[in-house]
Amino acid sequence: MKNLYFFGLIIVICAILTNGCAAVLVGAGGTALWQHGKIVSEEPKPIEQVQAAAQEALKHKKVVLNDTVARDNFVQLRGKGADGEKIAVDIIETSKNATRIEIRVGVGQKQSARDLLLEIKKQLYEKPGFKLF
């Protein structure tokens, strides 16, 4: 019984001493989960084509696009899905004709991120009206 009180007292003391640090740890954990569910793909296409395909894929998936951040060789599309989950598509130019796509959906929802990646690839590689088989 004394051990139970002793451990309870230690927990209270730790909580008091780390009050400010606890918020930092909780916030960092959320970021780690958000990053953990990232899907990455390298595509042999210029950044402009990948960005256009990603925007079409987001429209097709009924994602409301909230924000677009663009820099020299980087574009991020941010939006919300039908379920209200956050969606971020990072498009990074790795060379003149190569681009990396990084997709995060919600908190580690890898299957949703994979589905979005497949839709981007469909928009990127399939030409309307042209089918081989």
Residue, then its C-alpha position, 0 to 999 in steps of 0.5 A: m500500500k505504501n508503494l502505491y502512495f509513493f508512486g502516486l506522489i512521484i507522478v504528481i511531482c513529475a506532473i507539476l515539474t513537467n507541466g509546460c513540457a507535457a504540452v510540448l510532448v503531446g504536440a510533438g507526438g501529434t506531428a510524429l503521427w502525422q508524419h508517420g502516415k506519409i506516402v512517398s512516390e517518385e515520378p518521372k514527370p515535371i513538377e507542373q504536370v504532377q501539380a495539375a494531376a494532383q489538383e485534378a485528383l483532389k477534385h475527383k476525390k471531392v477534397v476541398l482545397n484550402d491552401t496552396v503554398a508554392r516556392d521555387n521547386f516545391v508546391q504543397l496543396r492542403g485541403k480537407g476530405a469529405d470526412g473532415e480529415k486534413i490532407a496535404v500533398d507535397i510536390i517536390e522537384t528533384s530534377k528537371n523531369a523528376t518529381r517526388i510526391e508526399i501525401r499525408v491524410g489525417v493521422g496516419q491514414k495510409q490507405s486513404a493516402r494510397d488511394l489518393l496517390l493512385e488517383i494522382k497517378k491515374q490523372l498523370y498517366e492515363k490520357p482520356g479517350f486513349k486506352l491500349f487494352 
